[in-house]
Amino acid sequence: MTKSEQKKEKRKVEILDAAANAFYTNGYSATCLDEITKEVGCSKRTIYNEFASKEGIFKELIITNTNQVIKVLEKEKFESSDLKENLIHFGFTLMNTYMQPKMIGIFKVILNEAIRFPELGKIFFENGPKKGTKILKKILNTSHYFKETKDFDDEIVDYFIGMLRSNIHLKVLLGLKKTPTEKELKKYVEGAVEIFLNGIIKN
């Protein structure tokens, strides 16, 4: 990467960081480009050249942060012969990244703006939760935990994701609960896995 490219990339990161702070504090609708340019010390033309619009900045924020979550999941090796261990590993990794301040900020903005800007919600889902579901589905479908081969559909996988997030994630989003410690989070995930597996066996 040339010095010019490095400088451009550095400025891009600065714009995204400033935009993130503004979006998370004021919400998407209430944030104007003037706030971002003032924080970064750049012109609107710089933003238009790089992102085209305010929506373009937020789209880039969504894609960048959700991709980081998926990269973390893809980097992990869910190769244990014990399905329970793999699900706990997956669940803890997913929820630990979901609880990070940047992801909490994105969740809040998406919840507030998805009705008025459905495209933002779609981008978030396609780049984050949908890809995470695909990874979890692979873990389940390639497991030797079951006596016979199973092909789990998206609905079953969604149940597990829902159990993981449940009220603990909602309470953090609403500011009703502090971000849980790793010990608390692991205990919560272990409980969700236990209930989920018992439900699968009975069915």
Buried (B, 14 or more C-beta within 10 A) or exposed (E): EEEEEEEBEEBBEBBBBBBBBBBBEEEBEEBEBEBBBEBBEBEEEBBEEBBEEBBEBBBBBBBBBBBBBBEEBEEBEBEBEEBBEBBBBBBBBBBBBBBBEBBBBBBBBBEBBBEEBEEBBEBBBEBBBBBBBEBBBEBBEEBEBEEEEEEBEEEBBBBBBEBBBEEBBEEBBEEEEEEBEEEEBBEBBBEBBEEBBEEBEEE
